[in-house]
Amino acid sequence: MALKDKKKTPEVKQAELIKEQISQNTYAGSAEDLLKVMQQEISPEATPLWQYINDNAPKIAAIVITLIVLIGGYTFYSGYREGKVEDAKSQLALIISKKDTAQVLADLEQFKNSVESEVRLAVELEIARFASEQGDFAKAEDAYRYVMQKEKYSALGITAAMNTAGISAHQGNYAEAVKIYEDIVSHCPKDVQSLVYFQLGEMAEQSGDTDKAIKAYQDGINLFEDRNATDVVFYQARINELSK
C-alpha cells in the first residue's frame, strides 16, 4: 500500500519529442493554445522556471511589448530629429547666402530660438561673424561666449574662448580677457599654449598686473626649446622691461 500511495515522479518529455510534435502541427490554435500544449508536455513540478513563466505570461508579454514600443519610438524620434537637423542646416545656408548682412544678422537672431541644438552652435558662430562685420562686438561676444560655455575645452570651445577674450580686450575689458585666458590655458594643445600664455601676459600688462604679466610671459617662453625663437626674444625683452 505504501508503494501505491507514493507520489509518482512526474515525467518530463524530451525536447526532441516536443519539437517533433510542434513540427507536425499537433496544435493549430493561438499562442495561448501553444502555451497550454507545452504546459501539458512539460510538468511544472519538474520545471519551476516554466511554471513561473507560464503564471506570469501576461506580465512578461506586456514588458516585451513595451520594450518593442519604446525601441520603435526611439528609432522614429531619431529619424525625426535627423530630418529636422538637415532642414535646419538647409535653412541656415539660405540665410547666410543673402547679400544684406544686416538682414542676415536679424534672421539669424530669430532663427536661433527655434533651431535644433545640433545646429545652434553653427548659428551662433555665424551670428558672431556677421555681428563683427557690422561692428556689433557686444553681440559677437555673446555669441562666442555661448559656444565657449557649451563646448568648454574642446578645440571649438577654446577657439570661441580666445575670440571672446579678444573682443573683451577690444572693448577695454582686460580683466575679463585675463580670466578667460587663465581658464583655458592649461587645457590648450601644446602648439597653441605658448600663444595663450603670451596673450594672457599682454592682457595682464594692460590691466596693470605686472607680476602676472611677467609670469605669463615666462611660462610661454619655457615652452620653447629654441631660445633664439622670435617670440622668445621678444617676450624676454618685455620681461626685462617690466622688471626694471
Buried (B, 14 or more C-beta within 10 A) or exposed (E): EEEEEEEEEEEEBEEEEBEEBBEEEEBEEEEEEEBEBBBEBBBBEEBEEBBEBBEEEEEEEEEEEEEEEEEEEEEEEEEEEEEBBEEBBEBBEEBBEEEEBEEBBEBBBEBBEEBBEBBBBBBBBBBBBBBBEBEBBEBBBBBBBBBBEBBBBEEBBBBBBBBBBBBBBEEEBBBBBBBBBBBBBEBBEEEBBBBBBBBBBBBBBBBEBEEBBBBBBBBBBEBBEEEEEEBBEEBBEBBEEBEE
